[in-house]
Amino acid sequence: MKRTNRLTSYVEKTEGVTNYLLRRKRESIQKSLIRPLYQEALKCLFLVVVLLIDTLIPLQIFADLPDIINIVLALIILVIFLYVEMRIYNMLWGKNGRWSLEKYKKNVEKIKDNIN
């Protein structure tokens, strides 16, 4: 029976987590290469705009209104923005969206079948 100390088990766990993260990163890069570049650029631009909107508008509401109302209204506006942004994201890049990965995977498979 093999004895392992705490340091060895900690190193093995760290290696496992690192390998998992590297595999996920590689899969993410491969998925992003399926779509055309302009769609990935639009997705990144959308995310930047979402971050700006979700930060600046609730903060401005928080700064402009009286004490109790500002917190409640800022949170309500933030929740509404997040809901609308998630709906837009799913319409464009979601599983059944206009630019979903599944559609491009099917196109890539059709092209491979035509070549063979």
QUIJO-V704071 format. One record per backbone hydrogen bond with DSSP energy under -1.0 kcal/mol. NH is the residue of the N-H (numbers start at 1). CO is the residue of the C=O. If there is no record, write none. Layout:
BEGIN
NH_CO / NH_CO
END
This chain:
BEGIN
9_5 / 10_6 / 11_7 / 12_8 / 13_9 / 14_10 / 15_11 / 16_12 / 17_13 / 18_14 / 19_15 / 20_16 / 21_17 / 22_18 / 23_19 / 24_20 / 25_21 / 26_22 / 27_23 / 28_24 / 29_25 / 30_26 / 31_27 / 32_28 / 33_29 / 34_31 / 40_36 / 41_37 / 42_38 / 43_39 / 44_40 / 45_41 / 46_42 / 47_43 / 48_44 / 49_45 / 50_46 / 51_47 / 52_48 / 53_49 / 54_50 / 55_51 / 56_52 / 57_53 / 59_55 / 60_56 / 61_57 / 62_58 / 63_59 / 64_60 / 65_61 / 70_66 / 72_68 / 73_69 / 74_70 / 75_71 / 76_72 / 77_73 / 78_74 / 79_75 / 80_76 / 81_77 / 82_78 / 83_79 / 84_80 / 85_81 / 86_82 / 87_83 / 88_84 / 89_85 / 90_86 / 91_87 / 92_88 / 93_89 / 97_94 / 98_91 / 99_92 / 100_97 / 104_100 / 105_101 / 106_102 / 107_103 / 108_104 / 109_105 / 110_106 / 111_107 / 112_108 / 113_109 / 114_110 / 115_111 / 116_112
END
